[in-house]
């Protein structure tokens, strides 16, 4: 039983891209033992999903396996005919995909989708199948499985859908479960639930799991062995303890260093310069050489070999085989940038009791049948040069707050005072004249730039619309802006699709800066980007704040970014702010049970200092029909009877720290 | 004056349309991102081949849209010049012989005799019932029975020779031009063309053009001696009628689009962008309109026009002007009944676009609604508009045929494929059958619609942003 379950040897998978071949997977070898969780870690486009698809032989049309072997229990999967492969898929190797919304068939009940696999791979029929389906749905923790069994996917939340997908994967008790970014599309609290489930199931059933992720935190909590992929090959492989204690490859070390977090507050984040090299040709040296701080001549002349630096710890790097070069500790981080201390001055933005309700219309005459209370009484304030982070799960209304403040959605009630002026009462041209002072940067850099306009026109648009400068000034301004966000002036005449995600986000920032705003609403500006690119953008935003004294309303679900970046934090739950305070107060001593749960659910890289996870039951309720009393009480582990009656009033702990919870009632 | 120009309504609109296309082309030349899909289109072989065929059709249609009236010969002491009531086009002048060589009635393609027996007076006073010789078709043959085959082969060779000369001339010119542009020897340019290594498939271009030139040369040499598609009931050359019908087909295809486009663009984008009650009103309008049977609406409108024209005879000085008004009216009414499909598409696309973050970013800059529509939404739906225009074109050409068959199509005096098919209804019932009008209309329509469909297919691929 000591032979590994799955052995992948020198797997090469190429994709046809017109005249060239993209070598998406280029000589990957690893083995997965029984009962083991093996993690494949890497940034987007490094070939980790392609490896999984090649193992399942589910490659896209353009892809083909050029060489290598995949042995499952000694049987070469690549030599099997397609019909033989079908008994392997689902029965021996099962797969869970990233997006639970698209991996379920929307027109079949979830029960039938689970039963489908059972009919295909087992001899169970009739009532026995039903019983097994219920057993499986129970096992993945779907509440009230008997009733849910007849629901359609759209009736379930994202977390529940992912549970169903896992149930389908487990239906035939596979030997190996491949989980391709199983929690990336989910919120932190739900992610904690699903990871917990995966861990429990693996323990109970003793299957092997191949976990594909870009998230160091998730990997740290789940995997026993970890392989890091870069540009189509594995650059480092080690046991968890060794890996997190002392990562050896420069790329891995950079990845760790670019993670934001409380420990790096006040310093610049490490960035990996340049970008992944194109994969359509042979490499004559190390693939990371062009971006590596330690690279020397040998790195670009000779391909580094796969070598063992410690038992079970293998690395592909010249540094670790040669004695001629001593690895100096990472380059000294830049001097701490001075942060403006919390000066009590007049707020730039004051939001008081902001409400945004969307009417639900029904029937032929579109009568209003109710309201979605997306934002229901939010108050906050931001001073010039400070960052307020608005944190919450998806669907809690944080983006709507941002748009309500910018008057992109007109609020239903409450007041938004910007520099002493009430914005909600302004209309038409009066509002337009003030728009220059507050701008927005969106989440998705692919959707936020008009694909049919040149960069120059994009940046120009705001200046023209707000008439802030003459034509000559605009050109000079544009060059200055592009320099500020780290793009060359030559990029003015190019189109957005010629840029990478990070560069596009820089363009979006330049566009917002063009009209000289004093407040920028950043709506998840880094959540669509890779860790190393995220670090670049955070550094840029930080630099601009120091230079121009900008205030940020930073909307995010990523608490590590908050710890690194924000001065103050407001935690939102179902349209209301449940806790507010400076970043130290909220992050180090959270008071509201929701904040505590949220913080505990964040997967942390540092394996030693793991917090006790507070498990939250269930999902975010619908804002159309919020629970009576405290909105959080149905999920709260410390709910009391009073919580079910009235919404708690805010309680102050200090001048800045306040929360709405009955636990702290005097 | 040598002639008096006549500007028909449809001519004016066609020239406006061409000017618009020219303007668009000029604008596209300056913008890299607009030119890119066209370049991709030019690189596909079927795209180039169908474009060549379409251009040939358009050329005939455009030549047929330059109308004028020739002066009548002076009679008596009248000082003023009188113009003939017959409106001609440049195309009519080019195809003059075809137009003028009218037989008595039906004759089959390449026939030297009429298709019906008649009583012929022999020189001796005797009468004979036989197929009389044609006035023009095969008139140069002494004994058609024996000589016809030989003559056809010889003439075909002659036409083929002309085509070969023309084509090789063009090939040499193309090679020289490409060589000059790329700075290589003409021989090298020719080699890349022959091997099909160019980015633009010049080889396909030359082959298609060669086939076209061959057809044209053969048509020219043969129609000097024969009626290659026979003659119709009143002895008109069917080949000439088919060529004249090209203009009608193109007009229906393009002008209808011109009428429909403002409705579809304006209402579709408005409905999607403003939503609310604007959306409701527009949706109700097009839902209502598309639930009325189109043929009924068209029949009613055409009948109303007919009544109006009958009661205002003086307003139209020539037969052609009358027919032209009816054609225009048909285009308008077809346009009014066919904008709903595109409108619905545009509404959906705009609904999607208005939620895009770049539109919200523009709103955050205080950009006005009109500017957002013009700068952000319109350019981003343009590919849909282009594709659906080209797709609709072939459907409209076919619709004309159907409507004329039903009897609510273009004026019966106007040459159109629909009218030819309509006439063929009786001809097919004759014994022996007269099949060539239908066949000619079918061949022409088939080639036009097929190349339009191929072209639009390529265009959809080229303009699909996902293929980038």
Interface residues (C-beta under 8 A of the other chain):
Chain A: X403 X406 X408 X431 X432 X433 X435 X438 X439 X440 X442 X443 X444 X447 X448 X449 X450 X451 X452 X453 X461 X462 X465 X466 X495 X497 X508 X511 X512 X515
Chain B: X32 X33 X356 X357 X358 X360 X361 X362 X363 X364 X365 X366 X367 X368 X371 X375 X376 X379 X380 X465 X468
